[in-house]
Amino acid sequence: LRELIINLQLAQRKRQISQAKKQLELAAKETETYKQRIEKMRDHQQEAELKHRYQIADYETAAQHYW
């Protein structure tokens, strides 16, 4: 009987470990997805900032021509 209980406990712990591994894998995938999204957002932000700088430079150049 004791051996049966030990085997059941062992099986239960193995299931828990397996579930924990699956959750860890899922969390790692989600983390990677968020990292990629952050990188894309940074790229987009840098691109927008650069466009705005060029736009400002163009406006300043145009303003100088009118003076």
PDB file of N, CA, C, O and CB in Angstrom:
ATOM      1  N   LEU A   1       0.831  -1.201   0.000  1.00  0.00           N
ATOM      2  CA  LEU A   1       0.000   0.000   0.000  1.00  0.00           C
ATOM      3  C   LEU A   1       0.876   1.266   0.000  1.00  0.00           C
ATOM      4  O   LEU A   1       0.612   2.224  -0.727  1.00  0.00           O
ATOM      5  CB  LEU A   1      -0.945  -0.003   1.226  1.00  0.00           C
ATOM      6  N   ARG A   2       1.904   1.240   0.821  1.00  0.00           N
ATOM      7  CA  ARG A   2       2.801   2.392   0.887  1.00  0.00           C
ATOM      8  C   ARG A   2       3.467   2.636  -0.473  1.00  0.00           C
ATOM      9  O   ARG A   2       3.612   3.779  -0.905  1.00  0.00           O
ATOM     10  CB  ARG A   2       3.873   2.179   1.980  1.00  0.00           C
ATOM     11  N   GLU A   3       3.861   1.575  -1.126  1.00  0.00           N
ATOM     12  CA  GLU A   3       4.495   1.695  -2.441  1.00  0.00           C
ATOM     13  C   GLU A   3       3.525   2.296  -3.456  1.00  0.00           C
ATOM     14  O   GLU A   3       3.921   3.100  -4.301  1.00  0.00           O
ATOM     15  CB  GLU A   3       4.990   0.319  -2.928  1.00  0.00           C
ATOM     16  N   LEU A   4       2.271   1.909  -3.370  1.00  0.00           N
ATOM     17  CA  LEU A   4       1.246   2.452  -4.259  1.00  0.00           C
ATOM     18  C   LEU A   4       1.082   3.955  -4.030  1.00  0.00           C
ATOM     19  O   LEU A   4       0.990   4.728  -4.983  1.00  0.00           O
ATOM     20  CB  LEU A   4      -0.100   1.725  -4.043  1.00  0.00           C
ATOM     21  N   ILE A   5       1.048   4.357  -2.776  1.00  0.00           N
ATOM     22  CA  ILE A   5       0.922   5.779  -2.442  1.00  0.00           C
ATOM     23  C   ILE A   5       2.126   6.555  -2.973  1.00  0.00           C
ATOM     24  O   ILE A   5       1.976   7.637  -3.542  1.00  0.00           O
ATOM     25  CB  ILE A   5       0.791   5.971  -0.910  1.00  0.00           C
ATOM     26  N   ILE A   6       3.300   6.005  -2.786  1.00  0.00           N
ATOM     27  CA  ILE A   6       4.521   6.659  -3.270  1.00  0.00           C
ATOM     28  C   ILE A   6       4.487   6.787  -4.786  1.00  0.00           C
ATOM     29  O   ILE A   6       4.854   7.827  -5.332  1.00  0.00           O
ATOM     30  CB  ILE A   6       5.775   5.873  -2.829  1.00  0.00           C
ATOM     31  N   ASN A   7       4.051   5.741  -5.461  1.00  0.00           N
ATOM     32  CA  ASN A   7       3.960   5.780  -6.928  1.00  0.00           C
ATOM     33  C   ASN A   7       2.937   6.813  -7.397  1.00  0.00           C
ATOM     34  O   ASN A   7       3.161   7.513  -8.384  1.00  0.00           O
ATOM     35  CB  ASN A   7       3.589   4.394  -7.475  1.00  0.00           C
ATOM     36  N   LEU A   8       1.821   6.902  -6.687  1.00  0.00           N
ATOM     37  CA  LEU A   8       0.803   7.894  -7.037  1.00  0.00           C
ATOM     38  C   LEU A   8       1.332   9.316  -6.828  1.00  0.00           C
ATOM     39  O   LEU A   8       1.105  10.202  -7.652  1.00  0.00           O
ATOM     40  CB  LEU A   8      -0.471   7.672  -6.199  1.00  0.00           C
ATOM     41  N   GLN A   9       2.033   9.516  -5.726  1.00  0.00           N
ATOM     42  CA  GLN A   9       2.614  10.831  -5.457  1.00  0.00           C
ATOM     43  C   GLN A   9       3.659  11.185  -6.514  1.00  0.00           C
ATOM     44  O   GLN A   9       3.733  12.325  -6.974  1.00  0.00           O
ATOM     45  CB  GLN A   9       3.244  10.865  -4.051  1.00  0.00           C
ATOM     46  N   LEU A  10       4.451  10.210  -6.884  1.00  0.00           N
ATOM     47  CA  LEU A  10       5.469  10.428  -7.909  1.00  0.00           C
ATOM     48  C   LEU A  10       4.821  10.788  -9.246  1.00  0.00           C
ATOM     49  O   LEU A  10       5.273  11.700  -9.938  1.00  0.00           O
ATOM     50  CB  LEU A  10       6.352   9.177  -8.064  1.00  0.00           C
ATOM     51  N   ALA A  11       3.769  10.069  -9.598  1.00  0.00           N
ATOM     52  CA  ALA A  11       3.063  10.353 -10.848  1.00  0.00           C
ATOM     53  C   ALA A  11       2.459  11.757 -10.815  1.00  0.00           C
ATOM     54  O   ALA A  11       2.496  12.484 -11.808  1.00  0.00           O
ATOM     55  CB  ALA A  11       1.960   9.301 -11.098  1.00  0.00           C
ATOM     56  N   GLN A  12       1.907  12.125  -9.666  1.00  0.00           N
ATOM     57  CA  GLN A  12       1.321  13.454  -9.528  1.00  0.00           C
ATOM     58  C   GLN A  12       2.393  14.538  -9.670  1.00  0.00           C
ATOM     59  O   GLN A  12       2.169  15.552 -10.332  1.00  0.00           O
ATOM     60  CB  GLN A  12       0.606  13.584  -8.172  1.00  0.00           C
ATOM     61  N   ARG A  13       3.527  14.330  -9.063  1.00  0.00           N
ATOM     62  CA  ARG A  13       4.615  15.312  -9.165  1.00  0.00           C
ATOM     63  C   ARG A  13       5.134  15.413 -10.598  1.00  0.00           C
ATOM     64  O   ARG A  13       5.473  16.499 -11.070  1.00  0.00           O
ATOM     65  CB  ARG A  13       5.765  14.937  -8.214  1.00  0.00           C
ATOM     66  N   LYS A  14       5.193  14.281 -11.277  1.00  0.00           N
ATOM     67  CA  LYS A  14       5.626  14.304 -12.679  1.00  0.00           C
ATOM     68  C   LYS A  14       4.655  15.112 -13.534  1.00  0.00           C
ATOM     69  O   LYS A  14       5.072  15.868 -14.411  1.00  0.00           O
ATOM     70  CB  LYS A  14       5.748  12.870 -13.230  1.00  0.00           C
ATOM     71  N   ARG A  15       3.353  14.949 -13.273  1.00  0.00           N
ATOM     72  CA  ARG A  15       2.349  15.731 -14.001  1.00  0.00           C
ATOM     73  C   ARG A  15       2.508  17.219 -13.696  1.00  0.00           C
ATOM     74  O   ARG A  15       2.417  18.056 -14.594  1.00  0.00           O
ATOM     75  CB  ARG A  15       0.923  15.260 -13.635  1.00  0.00           C
ATOM     76  N   GLN A  16       2.744  17.537 -12.442  1.00  0.00           N
ATOM     77  CA  GLN A  16       2.931  18.936 -12.058  1.00  0.00           C
ATOM     78  C   GLN A  16       4.160  19.532 -12.742  1.00  0.00           C
ATOM     79  O   GLN A  16       4.129  20.666 -13.219  1.00  0.00           O
ATOM     80  CB  GLN A  16       3.065  19.058 -10.533  1.00  0.00           C
ATOM     81  N   ILE A  17       5.221  18.764 -12.783  1.00  0.00           N
ATOM     82  CA  ILE A  17       6.442  19.227 -13.448  1.00  0.00           C
ATOM     83  C   ILE A  17       6.188  19.429 -14.935  1.00  0.00           C
ATOM     84  O   ILE A  17       6.633  20.414 -15.523  1.00  0.00           O
ATOM     85  CB  ILE A  17       7.596  18.226 -13.235  1.00  0.00           C
ATOM     86  N   SER A  18       5.476  18.496 -15.530  1.00  0.00           N
ATOM     87  CA  SER A  18       5.160  18.606 -16.953  1.00  0.00           C
ATOM     88  C   SER A  18       4.323  19.855 -17.223  1.00  0.00           C
ATOM     89  O   SER A  18       4.582  20.581 -18.183  1.00  0.00           O
ATOM     90  CB  SER A  18       4.414  17.349 -17.439  1.00  0.00           C
ATOM     91  N   GLN A  19       3.326  20.105 -16.385  1.00  0.00           N
ATOM     92  CA  GLN A  19       2.492  21.296 -16.545  1.00  0.00           C
ATOM     93  C   GLN A  19       3.318  22.568 -16.350  1.00  0.00           C
ATOM     94  O   GLN A  19       3.147  23.546 -17.077  1.00  0.00           O
ATOM     95  CB  GLN A  19       1.318  21.266 -15.549  1.00  0.00           C
ATOM     96  N   ALA A  20       4.198  22.544 -15.377  1.00  0.00           N
ATOM     97  CA  ALA A  20       5.052  23.709 -15.120  1.00  0.00           C
ATOM     98  C   ALA A  20       5.965  23.978 -16.312  1.00  0.00           C
ATOM     99  O   ALA A  20       6.188  25.132 -16.678  1.00  0.00           O
ATOM    100  CB  ALA A  20       5.894  23.495 -13.842  1.00  0.00           C
ATOM    101  N   LYS A  21       6.493  22.914 -16.919  1.00  0.00           N
ATOM    102  CA  LYS A  21       7.348  23.078 -18.100  1.00  0.00           C
ATOM    103  C   LYS A  21       6.565  23.693 -19.251  1.00  0.00           C
ATOM    104  O   LYS A  21       7.072  24.567 -19.955  1.00  0.00           O
ATOM    105  CB  LYS A  21       7.943  21.727 -18.530  1.00  0.00           C
ATOM    106  N   LYS A  22       5.328  23.236 -19.445  1.00  0.00           N
ATOM    107  CA  LYS A  22       4.496  23.786 -20.513  1.00  0.00           C
ATOM    108  C   LYS A  22       4.215  25.266 -20.268  1.00  0.00           C
ATOM    109  O   LYS A  22       4.269  26.080 -21.191  1.00  0.00           O
ATOM    110  CB  LYS A  22       3.175  23.005 -20.626  1.00  0.00           C
ATOM    111  N   GLN A  23       3.917  25.603 -19.023  1.00  0.00           N
ATOM    112  CA  GLN A  23       3.658  27.004 -18.689  1.00  0.00           C
ATOM    113  C   GLN A  23       4.909  27.855 -18.900  1.00  0.00           C
ATOM    114  O   GLN A  23       4.823  28.986 -19.378  1.00  0.00           O
ATOM    115  CB  GLN A  23       3.172  27.129 -17.236  1.00  0.00           C
ATOM    116  N   LEU A  24       6.048  27.315 -18.549  1.00  0.00           N
ATOM    117  CA  LEU A  24       7.310  28.021 -18.741  1.00  0.00           C
ATOM    118  C   LEU A  24       7.589  28.247 -20.224  1.00  0.00           C
ATOM    119  O   LEU A  24       8.020  29.330 -20.619  1.00  0.00           O
ATOM    120  CB  LEU A  24       8.462  27.241 -18.098  1.00  0.00           C
ATOM    121  N   GLU A  25       7.346  27.233 -21.040  1.00  0.00           N
ATOM    122  CA  GLU A  25       7.541  27.371 -22.485  1.00  0.00           C
ATOM    123  C   GLU A  25       6.608  28.437 -23.057  1.00  0.00           C
ATOM    124  O   GLU A  25       7.013  29.250 -23.887  1.00  0.00           O
ATOM    125  CB  GLU A  25       7.304  26.023 -23.193  1.00  0.00           C
ATOM    126  N   LEU A  26       5.363  28.420 -22.605  1.00  0.00           N
ATOM    127  CA  LEU A  26       4.399  29.413 -23.066  1.00  0.00           C
ATOM    128  C   LEU A  26       4.832  30.819 -22.651  1.00  0.00           C
ATOM    129  O   LEU A  26       4.757  31.755 -23.447  1.00  0.00           O
ATOM    130  CB  LEU A  26       2.999  29.101 -22.512  1.00  0.00           C
ATOM    131  N   ALA A  27       5.277  30.962 -21.425  1.00  0.00           N
ATOM    132  CA  ALA A  27       5.741  32.266 -20.942  1.00  0.00           C
ATOM    133  C   ALA A  27       6.955  32.738 -21.742  1.00  0.00           C
ATOM    134  O   ALA A  27       7.073  33.924 -22.049  1.00  0.00           O
ATOM    135  CB  ALA A  27       6.089  32.195 -19.441  1.00  0.00           C
ATOM    136  N   ALA A  28       7.844  31.825 -22.075  1.00  0.00           N
ATOM    137  CA  ALA A  28       9.029  32.183 -22.863  1.00  0.00           C
ATOM    138  C   ALA A  28       8.617  32.647 -24.261  1.00  0.00           C
ATOM    139  O   ALA A  28       9.176  33.612 -24.782  1.00  0.00           O
ATOM    140  CB  ALA A  28      10.003  30.982 -22.962  1.00  0.00           C
ATOM    141  N   LYS A  29       7.652  31.974 -24.866  1.00  0.00           N
ATOM    142  CA  LYS A  29       7.166  32.382 -26.189  1.00  0.00           C
ATOM    143  C   LYS A  29       6.512  33.757 -26.125  1.00  0.00           C
ATOM    144  O   LYS A  29       6.741  34.605 -26.987  1.00  0.00           O
ATOM    145  CB  LYS A  29       6.169  31.349 -26.740  1.00  0.00           C
ATOM    146  N   GLU A  30       5.695  33.967 -25.092  1.00  0.00           N
ATOM    147  CA  GLU A  30       5.040  35.266 -24.939  1.00  0.00           C
ATOM    148  C   GLU A  30       6.077  36.369 -24.737  1.00  0.00           C
ATOM    149  O   GLU A  30       5.950  37.459 -25.294  1.00  0.00           O
ATOM    150  CB  GLU A  30       4.054  35.237 -23.756  1.00  0.00           C
ATOM    151  N   THR A  31       7.089  36.079 -23.946  1.00  0.00           N
ATOM    152  CA  THR A  31       8.149  37.054 -23.706  1.00  0.00           C
ATOM    153  C   THR A  31       8.845  37.412 -25.008  1.00  0.00           C
ATOM    154  O   THR A  31       9.105  38.585 -25.272  1.00  0.00           O
ATOM    155  CB  THR A  31       9.166  36.513 -22.691  1.00  0.00           C
ATOM    156  N   GLU A  32       9.143  36.421 -25.813  1.00  0.00           N
ATOM    157  CA  GLU A  32       9.797  36.665 -27.103  1.00  0.00           C
ATOM    158  C   GLU A  32       8.895  37.498 -28.014  1.00  0.00           C
ATOM    159  O   GLU A  32       9.366  38.400 -28.707  1.00  0.00           O
ATOM    160  CB  GLU A  32      10.159  35.329 -27.789  1.00  0.00           C
ATOM    161  N   THR A  33       7.608  37.192 -28.008  1.00  0.00           N
ATOM    162  CA  THR A  33       6.658  37.959 -28.810  1.00  0.00           C
ATOM    163  C   THR A  33       6.643  39.419 -28.376  1.00  0.00           C
ATOM    164  O   THR A  33       6.661  40.323 -29.211  1.00  0.00           O
ATOM    165  CB  THR A  33       5.251  37.357 -28.699  1.00  0.00           C
ATOM    166  N   TYR A  34       6.609  39.644 -27.061  1.00  0.00           N
ATOM    167  CA  TYR A  34       6.609  41.022 -26.559  1.00  0.00           C
ATOM    168  C   TYR A  34       7.913  41.741 -26.897  1.00  0.00           C
ATOM    169  O   TYR A  34       7.900  42.926 -27.231  1.00  0.00           O
ATOM    170  CB  TYR A  34       6.385  41.035 -25.043  1.00  0.00           C
ATOM    171  N   LYS A  35       9.025  41.037 -26.812  1.00  0.00           N
ATOM    172  CA  LYS A  35      10.312  41.639 -27.172  1.00  0.00           C
ATOM    173  C   LYS A  35      10.303  42.078 -28.634  1.00  0.00           C
ATOM    174  O   LYS A  35      10.782  43.162 -28.967  1.00  0.00           O
ATOM    175  CB  LYS A  35      11.470  40.646 -26.917  1.00  0.00           C
ATOM    176  N   GLN A  36       9.759  41.235 -29.500  1.00  0.00           N
ATOM    177  CA  GLN A  36       9.694  41.570 -30.922  1.00  0.00           C
ATOM    178  C   GLN A  36       8.792  42.781 -31.154  1.00  0.00           C
ATOM    179  O   GLN A  36       9.111  43.664 -31.950  1.00  0.00           O
ATOM    180  CB  GLN A  36       9.188  40.367 -31.736  1.00  0.00           C
ATOM    181  N   ARG A  37       7.661  42.809 -30.449  1.00  0.00           N
ATOM    182  CA  ARG A  37       6.742  43.941 -30.592  1.00  0.00           C
ATOM    183  C   ARG A  37       7.398  45.234 -30.120  1.00  0.00           C
ATOM    184  O   ARG A  37       7.251  46.280 -30.752  1.00  0.00           O
ATOM    185  CB  ARG A  37       5.447  43.688 -29.803  1.00  0.00           C
ATOM    186  N   ILE A  38       8.119  45.156 -29.012  1.00  0.00           N
ATOM    187  CA  ILE A  38       8.817  46.335 -28.488  1.00  0.00           C
ATOM    188  C   ILE A  38       9.845  46.825 -29.494  1.00  0.00           C
ATOM    189  O   ILE A  38       9.961  48.026 -29.738  1.00  0.00           O
ATOM    190  CB  ILE A  38       9.498  46.016 -27.139  1.00  0.00           C
ATOM    191  N   GLU A  39      10.590  45.897 -30.075  1.00  0.00           N
ATOM    192  CA  GLU A  39      11.606  46.272 -31.066  1.00  0.00           C
ATOM    193  C   GLU A  39      10.962  46.948 -32.277  1.00  0.00           C
ATOM    194  O   GLU A  39      11.480  47.945 -32.781  1.00  0.00           O
ATOM    195  CB  GLU A  39      12.406  45.031 -31.516  1.00  0.00           C
ATOM    196  N   LYS A  40       9.839  46.411 -32.744  1.00  0.00           N
ATOM    197  CA  LYS A  40       9.138  47.025 -33.874  1.00  0.00           C
ATOM    198  C   LYS A  40       8.644  48.422 -33.514  1.00  0.00           C
ATOM    199  O   LYS A  40       8.717  49.346 -34.324  1.00  0.00           O
ATOM    200  CB  LYS A  40       7.959  46.146 -34.318  1.00  0.00           C
ATOM    201  N   MET A  41       8.138  48.567 -32.285  1.00  0.00           N
ATOM    202  CA  MET A  41       7.658  49.874 -31.848  1.00  0.00           C
ATOM    203  C   MET A  41       8.806  50.876 -31.761  1.00  0.00           C
ATOM    204  O   MET A  41       8.646  52.040 -32.131  1.00  0.00           O
ATOM    205  CB  MET A  41       6.954  49.757 -30.491  1.00  0.00           C
ATOM    206  N   ARG A  42       9.950  50.432 -31.278  1.00  0.00           N
ATOM    207  CA  ARG A  42      11.124  51.315 -31.217  1.00  0.00           C
ATOM    208  C   ARG A  42      11.546  51.747 -32.618  1.00  0.00           C
ATOM    209  O   ARG A  42      11.839  52.918 -32.857  1.00  0.00           O
ATOM    210  CB  ARG A  42      12.300  50.610 -30.505  1.00  0.00           C
ATOM    211  N   ASP A  43      11.572  50.791 -33.534  1.00  0.00           N
ATOM    212  CA  ASP A  43      11.932  51.117 -34.916  1.00  0.00           C
ATOM    213  C   ASP A  43      10.956  52.136 -35.499  1.00  0.00           C
ATOM    214  O   ASP A  43      11.358  53.099 -36.153  1.00  0.00           O
ATOM    215  CB  ASP A  43      11.954  49.844 -35.785  1.00  0.00           C
ATOM    216  N   HIS A  44       9.675  51.907 -35.252  1.00  0.00           N
ATOM    217  CA  HIS A  44       8.648  52.814 -35.758  1.00  0.00           C
ATOM    218  C   HIS A  44       8.825  54.207 -35.144  1.00  0.00           C
ATOM    219  O   HIS A  44       8.711  55.214 -35.842  1.00  0.00           O
ATOM    220  CB  HIS A  44       7.235  52.260 -35.450  1.00  0.00           C
ATOM    221  N   GLN A  45       9.099  54.258 -33.857  1.00  0.00           N
ATOM    222  CA  GLN A  45       9.295  55.536 -33.184  1.00  0.00           C
ATOM    223  C   GLN A  45      10.507  56.275 -33.758  1.00  0.00           C
ATOM    224  O   GLN A  45      10.439  57.477 -34.014  1.00  0.00           O
ATOM    225  CB  GLN A  45       9.468  55.321 -31.674  1.00  0.00           C
ATOM    226  N   GLN A  46      11.601  55.563 -33.956  1.00  0.00           N
ATOM    227  CA  GLN A  46      12.802  56.191 -34.514  1.00  0.00           C
ATOM    228  C   GLN A  46      12.538  56.715 -35.924  1.00  0.00           C
ATOM    229  O   GLN A  46      12.988  57.799 -36.295  1.00  0.00           O
ATOM    230  CB  GLN A  46      13.974  55.191 -34.531  1.00  0.00           C
ATOM    231  N   GLU A  47      11.809  55.935 -36.690  1.00  0.00           N
ATOM    232  CA  GLU A  47      11.477  56.356 -38.053  1.00  0.00           C
ATOM    233  C   GLU A  47      10.611  57.612 -38.025  1.00  0.00           C
ATOM    234  O   GLU A  47      10.830  58.538 -38.806  1.00  0.00           O
ATOM    235  CB  GLU A  47      10.753  55.223 -38.812  1.00  0.00           C
ATOM    236  N   ALA A  48       9.631  57.643 -37.130  1.00  0.00           N
ATOM    237  CA  ALA A  48       8.756  58.810 -37.020  1.00  0.00           C
ATOM    238  C   ALA A  48       9.545  60.040 -36.576  1.00  0.00           C
ATOM    239  O   ALA A  48       9.338  61.135 -37.099  1.00  0.00           O
ATOM    240  CB  ALA A  48       7.608  58.530 -36.034  1.00  0.00           C
ATOM    241  N   GLU A  49      10.443  59.863 -35.619  1.00  0.00           N
ATOM    242  CA  GLU A  49      11.269  60.982 -35.162  1.00  0.00           C
ATOM    243  C   GLU A  49      12.137  61.521 -36.296  1.00  0.00           C
ATOM    244  O   GLU A  49      12.274  62.734 -36.456  1.00  0.00           O
ATOM    245  CB  GLU A  49      12.151  60.550 -33.983  1.00  0.00           C
ATOM    246  N   LEU A  50      12.713  60.631 -37.068  1.00  0.00           N
ATOM    247  CA  LEU A  50      13.550  61.050 -38.191  1.00  0.00           C
ATOM    248  C   LEU A  50      12.728  61.821 -39.226  1.00  0.00           C
ATOM    249  O   LEU A  50      13.173  62.847 -39.740  1.00  0.00           O
ATOM    250  CB  LEU A  50      14.219  59.829 -38.846  1.00  0.00           C
ATOM    251  N   LYS A  51      11.533  61.324 -39.524  1.00  0.00           N
ATOM    252  CA  LYS A  51      10.663  62.019 -40.477  1.00  0.00           C
ATOM    253  C   LYS A  51      10.321  63.415 -39.968  1.00  0.00           C
ATOM    254  O   LYS A  51      10.314  64.379 -40.734  1.00  0.00           O
ATOM    255  CB  LYS A  51       9.372  61.212 -40.724  1.00  0.00           C
ATOM    256  N   HIS A  52      10.039  63.516 -38.675  1.00  0.00           N
ATOM    257  CA  HIS A  52       9.706  64.823 -38.111  1.00  0.00           C
ATOM    258  C   HIS A  52      10.898  65.777 -38.174  1.00  0.00           C
ATOM    259  O   HIS A  52      10.736  66.965 -38.454  1.00  0.00           O
ATOM    260  CB  HIS A  52       9.233  64.671 -36.663  1.00  0.00           C
ATOM    261  N   ARG A  53      12.075  65.258 -37.917  1.00  0.00           N
ATOM    262  CA  ARG A  53      13.271  66.107 -38.004  1.00  0.00           C
ATOM    263  C   ARG A  53      13.463  66.640 -39.424  1.00  0.00           C
ATOM    264  O   ARG A  53      13.767  67.816 -39.623  1.00  0.00           O
ATOM    265  CB  ARG A  53      14.522  65.320 -37.562  1.00  0.00           C
ATOM    266  N   TYR A  54      13.280  65.755 -40.405  1.00  0.00           N
ATOM    267  CA  TYR A  54      13.412  66.187 -41.798  1.00  0.00           C
ATOM    268  C   TYR A  54      12.339  67.221 -42.141  1.00  0.00           C
ATOM    269  O   TYR A  54      12.597  68.198 -42.844  1.00  0.00           O
ATOM    270  CB  TYR A  54      13.315  64.976 -42.754  1.00  0.00           C
ATOM    271  N   GLN A  55      11.141  66.986 -41.633  1.00  0.00           N
ATOM    272  CA  GLN A  55      10.044  67.908 -41.894  1.00  0.00           C
ATOM    273  C   GLN A  55      10.349  69.287 -41.294  1.00  0.00           C
ATOM    274  O   GLN A  55      10.129  70.314 -41.936  1.00  0.00           O
ATOM    275  CB  GLN A  55       8.725  67.350 -41.321  1.00  0.00           C
ATOM    276  N   ILE A  56      10.849  69.295 -40.075  1.00  0.00           N
ATOM    277  CA  ILE A  56      11.207  70.557 -39.424  1.00  0.00           C
ATOM    278  C   ILE A  56      12.306  71.259 -40.214  1.00  0.00           C
ATOM    279  O   ILE A  56      12.245  72.468 -40.434  1.00  0.00           O
ATOM    280  CB  ILE A  56      11.663  70.313 -37.964  1.00  0.00           C
ATOM    281  N   ALA A  57      13.302  70.503 -40.635  1.00  0.00           N
ATOM    282  CA  ALA A  57      14.394  71.087 -41.423  1.00  0.00           C
ATOM    283  C   ALA A  57      13.860  71.691 -42.717  1.00  0.00           C
ATOM    284  O   ALA A  57      14.290  72.769 -43.128  1.00  0.00           O
ATOM    285  CB  ALA A  57      15.466  70.023 -41.737  1.00  0.00           C
ATOM    286  N   ASP A  58      12.926  70.998 -43.357  1.00  0.00           N
ATOM    287  CA  ASP A  58      12.326  71.529 -44.588  1.00  0.00           C
ATOM    288  C   ASP A  58      11.572  72.824 -44.308  1.00  0.00           C
ATOM    289  O   ASP A  58      11.682  73.782 -45.073  1.00  0.00           O
ATOM    290  CB  ASP A  58      11.377  70.492 -45.219  1.00  0.00           C
ATOM    291  N   TYR A  59      10.808  72.860 -43.221  1.00  0.00           N
ATOM    292  CA  TYR A  59      10.063  74.069 -42.862  1.00  0.00           C
ATOM    293  C   TYR A  59      11.011  75.226 -42.548  1.00  0.00           C
ATOM    294  O   TYR A  59      10.758  76.368 -42.932  1.00  0.00           O
ATOM    295  CB  TYR A  59       9.148  73.796 -41.658  1.00  0.00           C
ATOM    296  N   GLU A  60      12.098  74.923 -41.850  1.00  0.00           N
ATOM    297  CA  GLU A  60      13.074  75.969 -41.529  1.00  0.00           C
ATOM    298  C   GLU A  60      13.722  76.516 -42.800  1.00  0.00           C
ATOM    299  O   GLU A  60      13.930  77.722 -42.935  1.00  0.00           O
ATOM    300  CB  GLU A  60      14.155  75.425 -40.575  1.00  0.00           C
ATOM    301  N   THR A  61      14.034  75.622 -43.719  1.00  0.00           N
ATOM    302  CA  THR A  61      14.619  76.049 -44.993  1.00  0.00           C
ATOM    303  C   THR A  61      13.632  76.917 -45.764  1.00  0.00           C
ATOM    304  O   THR A  61      14.001  77.955 -46.315  1.00  0.00           O
ATOM    305  CB  THR A  61      15.032  74.826 -45.842  1.00  0.00           C
ATOM    306  N   ALA A  62      12.392  76.490 -45.796  1.00  0.00           N
ATOM    307  CA  ALA A  62      11.360  77.261 -46.500  1.00  0.00           C
ATOM    308  C   ALA A  62      11.168  78.618 -45.834  1.00  0.00           C
ATOM    309  O   ALA A  62      10.991  79.623 -46.522  1.00  0.00           O
ATOM    310  CB  ALA A  62      10.023  76.487 -46.531  1.00  0.00           C
ATOM    311  N   ALA A  63      11.199  78.659 -44.521  1.00  0.00           N
ATOM    312  CA  ALA A  63      11.022  79.924 -43.796  1.00  0.00           C
ATOM    313  C   ALA A  63      12.167  80.879 -44.097  1.00  0.00           C
ATOM    314  O   ALA A  63      11.954  82.087 -44.202  1.00  0.00           O
ATOM    315  CB  ALA A  63      10.929  79.675 -42.278  1.00  0.00           C
ATOM    316  N   GLN A  64      13.363  80.358 -44.236  1.00  0.00           N
ATOM    317  CA  GLN A  64      14.520  81.209 -44.546  1.00  0.00           C
ATOM    318  C   GLN A  64      14.388  81.832 -45.934  1.00  0.00           C
ATOM    319  O   GLN A  64      14.819  82.962 -46.159  1.00  0.00           O
ATOM    320  CB  GLN A  64      15.824  80.396 -44.457  1.00  0.00           C
ATOM    321  N   HIS A  65      13.794  81.092 -46.850  1.00  0.00           N
ATOM    322  CA  HIS A  65      13.617  81.611 -48.205  1.00  0.00           C
ATOM    323  C   HIS A  65      12.625  82.775 -48.235  1.00  0.00           C
ATOM    324  O   HIS A  65      12.740  83.663 -49.080  1.00  0.00           O
ATOM    325  CB  HIS A  65      13.142  80.496 -49.138  1.00  0.00           C
ATOM    326  N   TYR A  66      11.669  82.776 -47.332  1.00  0.00           N
ATOM    327  CA  TYR A  66      10.667  83.838 -47.304  1.00  0.00           C
ATOM    328  C   TYR A  66      11.176  85.086 -46.612  1.00  0.00           C
ATOM    329  O   TYR A  66      10.572  86.151 -46.740  1.00  0.00           O
ATOM    330  CB  TYR A  66       9.415  83.353 -46.618  1.00  0.00           C
ATOM    331  N   TRP A  67      12.281  84.976 -45.877  1.00  0.00           N
ATOM    332  CA  TRP A  67      12.819  86.164 -45.183  1.00  0.00           C
ATOM    333  C   TRP A  67      13.606  86.940 -46.120  1.00  0.00           C
ATOM    334  O   TRP A  67      14.153  87.981 -45.755  1.00  0.00           O
ATOM    335  CB  TRP A  67      13.662  85.808 -43.979  1.00  0.00           C
TER     336      TRP A  67
END
